[in-house]
Amino acid sequence: MWRWSLVKLRLLSWLRFRKVRSFIPPDQYEEYSRSMLQLFCLWKDSDIMEWENTCQLLFGVCTKMSEDLLRNEQQQQVQSADKEQALAEWEKRVYELQSRLASQEDESRQEISKLQAENHWLQNRLAEKLQQSRHQNDVIDELKRDLVESVQQMEVSEGRRLCYEHKIRVLEEQIDRFLAKEEV
C-alpha cells in the first residue's frame, strides 16, 4: 500500500509541476490519455477504500472507548463521589467523540458519494473514448481494404505494384503514428 502511495505522490507532484490540480475539470479530460484517465479512476477507488478503512478504524476505537468507559463506570460506582464526577467527565468526552464521529461519518459518506460520481463519470468517458477509438480503427481498416482491393483490381506492372505496396506501408506507419498520438 505504501508503494502505491509513493507512486501516487510522485505522479501528483508531476501533475502539479505541470500546473494541473488533483481534481481536473471535465473540460480538460480530452488533454489526457486513456491510461492517465484510468490512473485517475484507480486513485478515486483507492481514496474511497481509504475513507472506508478510516471510518472502520474510528468505529473500532470508539467502540473500544465505550467499552472501557462502561468498565470504568462500574468501578467508580463502588468508589467515592469524586470518582463519579470523573465518570461524568468521561461520559461527556464520549458524547463529544460520538458527535465528532457522527459528523466525520457524514462527511466521509458525502465524500465517498462524490468520489463514486466522479469515478462513474470517468468510466463513462473512458467507454466513449474506447468506442470512438474502435470506430476509428474500423474506418481505417475499411480504407486499407478499399485501397488493397483497388490496387489488386488494377492490372499494373510489377514496378507500380511495388510502389503501391510501399505507399500502403507508409500510410500504415502514418496511421500507427496518428493512433499513438491519439492515445497519448
Order of alpha helices (4+ residues) and beta strands (2+ residues): alpha-alpha-alpha-alpha
